[in-house]
Amino acid sequence: MSVSSFSTSQSPSSSQSSSSQSSPSRLSPADPAAVVTALRAAGCVFAEDEAELILSAARNPAEVRSMVERRAGGLPLEHVVGWAEFSGLRIAVDPGVFVPRRRTEFLVAQAAALAGREAVVVDLCCGSGALGAALAAGLDRVELHAADIDPAAVRCARRNVVAAGGEVYEGDLYDPLPRTLRGRVGVLLANVPYVPTGEVGLLPAEARVHEARVALDGGSDGLDVLRRVTAEAPRWLAADGHLLFETSEAQVPAAVTAVERAGLVARVVEDEELYATVVIGTRRA
């Protein structure tokens, strides 16, 4: 079962009323049906599955009540239980940190196909470090580096990336990375924010309220951060190294233009089932 199956799109509604019997403060933690009822009353679409996860994660009845109350209040399930399943791994996710989306597993799969069995990997805008950790898990040998500008994300990423044998740095994009990486990176993952500023307010409350805005807001057209990443990428990529990032279908033409202006060869891959669009930029030798 995947905890991240429930993220961002299935938010409990704060406007829904519940009876005293289904109030989280009145539920009996020993009764799974009561937990399901409380979650369903709060608007959780997958109440049975969420209840199972909460009951398995809680160490005592008080924690069950606390978790249900937080979930009923709109906190993402991943923040409630403290982890998200991503590419078969259990990724630690702290409150306020961007929750890795299941569609982004497609990006990791594309990166794995390009990396071979060993690679120098950099994960920019790493958030929890899920992408780098997941890619590293599938390689025989990896030199893994990750960076994020958000201190909370960096603290969280260290729990995931260091466990994978990597290093995490705090700072703006490439700024904190060791200069010895220039010209050596085989796979550059960049899960950049790509929501246009004017559309951030339209996001589900779980993302809009509980995830850092810096992880969501991509500027006026959603591609401000991406353009900075692509402009500098050739200095860091090895010959035949690859930059991979996710974007929306509507943003593909502008994203491809940014990649090509940097001198990289661009191609686009999609997964309709996951609603995932990934652009790959390759530095040809």
Disulfide bonds with the S-S distance in Angstrom:
none
